Amino acid sequence: MSLLTVGSVAFDAIETPFGKTDKIVGGAGTFIALSASNFVKDQRIVSVVGEDFPQETLDILSSKGVALDGLQIKKGEKTFFWSGRYHNDMNSRDTLVTELNVLENFDPIIPESYQGADYLMLGNLAPAVQRQVIERLNTRPKLIAMDTMNFWMDIAMDDLKQTLGMVDVLIINDEEARQLSGEYALVKAAKVIRAMGPKTLIIKKGEHGALLFHGENIFFAPALPLEEVFDPTGAGDTFAGGFIGYLAATDDISFDNMKRAIIAGSALASFCVEKFGTQRLLEISRADIDARIEEFVHLTNFEMTTVIG
Ligand code: AMP
């Protein structure tokens, strides 16, 4: 099945307790597309970059089956730039710079060749832009998933609520779920958020795994306990890409398959944090991914003997 991915393709500059980078390739759309490409072979991306963006990265995306007809290259303009610094716990970060550049007036044009996509992943962008993409599709995809962030809750809550009413799956972190719902307890928060539209909700809890709410069911997936987290940038997007990529490749949106998709997403995210930016995602093979998924199975599998008396 085909996947349409929408999200920023960007430059990032990252500082962690382990070191810092100059401008490197990042962006939610880049992480999603690279991650999903491990499962889905027919992927199409809608995004925008400036003339300064490296052709080499575009060639890598093409080589992984990502169609670029909907990736606009703006002559004489600069690519979106984000810079962040992580705290010692690696769970929290400060945004140092956000230069919207080409994203400022982004008009997500959908090429004719993209119409009919089966699955849609809306990366973190202005909710009005996310909605425009849905409205510009001639046929509704089988499943629409979206990401968002606190920033949009602060400045565009009405837009965000409208977009939420049009999607099937929302993927956010625990802090965002609390802000969106006004509830601290995540089960209560999930109830409030799902009443806004998305029937399925995934709440990511960083190194503490992720919760899936679907119908009457709840599933918990752990994050792989890693000795060292080098750079968490893009881990959330990589998770989302693995999740939707797995669903699109298997074309099964049942609760049981969503559980498998969450493990696939968690496995990809566990690679992403091992090196700066997209570096690790570019190195891994299908065998690496399979081995890591197997580690997840062992991590959570146990037998229990009944204690009598
Ligand atoms: P994550 O670590 O999963 O939150 O994603 C980080 C990625 O999101 C980075 O590669 C940034 O380029 C990108 N990003 C950060 N802020 C924004 C924004 N306001 N709009 C779009 N993409 C962003």
Boltz pocket constraint, residues with backbone or C-beta under 6 A from the ligand:
constraints:
  - pocket:
      binder: B
      contacts: [[A, 8], [A, 10], [A, 11], [A, 12], [A, 26], [A, 27], [A, 28], [A, 81], [A, 82], [A, 98], [A, 124], [A, 125], [A, 232], [A, 233], [A, 234], [A, 235], [A, 236], [A, 237], [A, 238]]
      max_distance: 6.0
